[in-house]
Amino acid sequence: MKRIGIVCVLVLGLAGCTTSEETKSIKKDRDEVETIEVTTSPEWVGTLVEDVPIGTESLSDAVVQQITLQYKDGSEGHLSTKDFIYETTVGDIGLVAVAHSNQTPSFGVYHYSRDKEWVMHGMKHFGITDASDKRRHDLALPQDLMYTIDSEINDVERPVKLWTLYDETQLVTILMTDAFSVGDGERINRHTDGVEYYRLKQPSGNGIYYISQGKLILVTGNISEEELLTLVDSLPEPLSGSFPFYEPE
């Protein structure tokens, strides 16, 4: 495999409930991989991004083959599907979240899209430090308080906004993008103000999506479908100024 870029990882903590650390970009041919966040482990010093082999069908295979973690002692590590928190696709969008097994606790969220081949557009690595601040956000969270990290990816055909809510063991990502026709998912027998909800069949984790106010909202994580629906019911309207929260973030 051709190695195409190394992203150095700074050792910083999370500030407040949402990180805004310095980001770095790497170039994948003509495709820009947008954001890379920091980890809490001093041993992890960089992330090597490689080409996804042409013809790779599985999103999980694309992530595992593309990402190599580099450590201070010169060794390298690879992601494993056994550490996947969730893996989901809706339309041409793919999301994977991974718990880094050798760093406790530390996570990665990877955003992909697909035309003929999987292409990574963004990745975030983040952890929990003493400086982190759990909050409720007036949402029906699986835990009373959770940490939050967000990102926005604009330089793609279908721009997305992502918010990840997490603690030491649970992680949920909310994605918002412009609505489009989706053939994925099984309709859930429930209606809320005329909105239809669909469950996604995922290799790991649970996921649901719905369309409201011209936006497609995807909610996925390692919690039950019932907990996901309870969280969705507590979300404000997509076009509210502070979605998915009720207060300015």
C-alpha angles and dihedrals in degrees: 000000000000113000110220110177150358123218115198116220121218121214105237137137130240114267115220112321098317126050123225101176123158110283130210131204131216128197122234105187099289096337119095119219099210119198136022121181131197135267129220096227118095090206095064108078107162150002122230116208118202135185116280105236111253112259096029104155102181120074090212091054090051092053096044094047095044103047127069120173117215125208136205094250091059096257125127132220134196132214118251129210089227087069095051112124093190139348119193141162128192117179107319094336123099130189129185128179121194134190109220100231097202095051120060112240110354131133143191129206117196125194120203139171130197137212104152094330136029113262124187115225103172145004134187126196116192143155145181123275136170088260093060119108124211117213139180101216089200089279131130094250124180085243126034092245131019139175119251135211126173142186141181125212114194106157094080134086090254108035115210140193119211133195122183121197115193150153133183095301111010130066130180127180125201115199126190126189138147112293118261137168110283126189095184126099142038118264114250115223099241137091130204115182090333094305116138120216128206131196120219123220103232133182088223133013127004129278140185133179138191139176121235134159091358093306131111111220120197120189118185138159148119095291130096124279089245091056090047091053091047089053092047091052089056095051119106122237113293093242094052110118096245102037126189088024133052097226129055108273 
